[in-house]
Amino acid sequence: MSKSKQQALLQEITGILKKDPGRMYSREEILNLLSEMKSDAEIDRLLAELEVASSMKESRSDVYATCRGGTVYYKWNR
C-alpha cells in the first residue's frame, strides 16, 4: 500500500475514533465500518501498528489500545 493510501486509511480510522472520543471501538467494529473502503488485511495491519505504538512508553500516540477478554479496543487518546 502506498504511503498516501496508508495516510488516508489512517485518517479514516482516527476520524471514527474522534467522532465519539469517550467510546472504545473493537477491532472488529472498525473493520466492519471500513470494510467497503479497504481490505481487512490492510486495515488490520494499520490497527496492529496503532496498537504497538500506543503500548510504547515513549510514544505519544493519539490512539489508546487495550486488550480485554481477548478483544483489542481502540479509543481516541486526546
N, C-alpha and C positions, 0 to 999 in steps of 0.2 A: 504494500500500500504506500502510495506517495506521501510525502510529508504534509502536503496541503490537504489531502483527503483525511489523513490522520488527525490533523488540527480541526477540520470541520466536524469529524465524528466526536472528538473530544469536546468541542463546543456544544454539540447536541446533548452529550451526557451531562455536562455541567449545567446546561440550561434546564434539564429535567430536575436536577438536584436543587438548583436555585429557586425554582417555582415554589417549592414548599421546603424552606431550609430546616424546619423542625422535624421533618419526616425522614425516616430511613427507608431506602429502596433496596429490595433484594436484587441480587444479580439477575435472577430470572425476570423480575419486573422490568428492569432496564432492557434486557434482551428482547422482551416482548414489545416494549414501547418503540424500539428502534429496528425491529425485525424487517420492516419494509425498506428501510434505508440501506442497511448493510447486512452482510452475512454474520451469523452468530460467532464464527471464528474470529472475525476482525474485531467485533465488539468485545468478545471475551478476552482477547489479548490486551486491549486497552484497559479493560476493567482490572485485569491482573496487574498491569503496570501501576494503576492508581492505588491498588491495594498495597503493593510493595512500597510505593512512595509514601503512603500515609503511615506505614509501620516504622519508618526510619526516624530516629530521634532528631537528627539534624534537619530533617525535611520540614518545610513549612507548607505542606500540601493544603490546597483548598478543599480537598476531599478527605473525609474521615471514613475509614473502612474498618469493620469489625466482623468477627465471626461468632454467630450464636446458633447453637444447636446444629452445627454443620452447614449453615447457610451464611454466605457473606452478604453484609448490608453496607450500603454506601449512604453518606449524608454530606451535605454542604457544610464546611467547617469554618465559615466566616460569619 
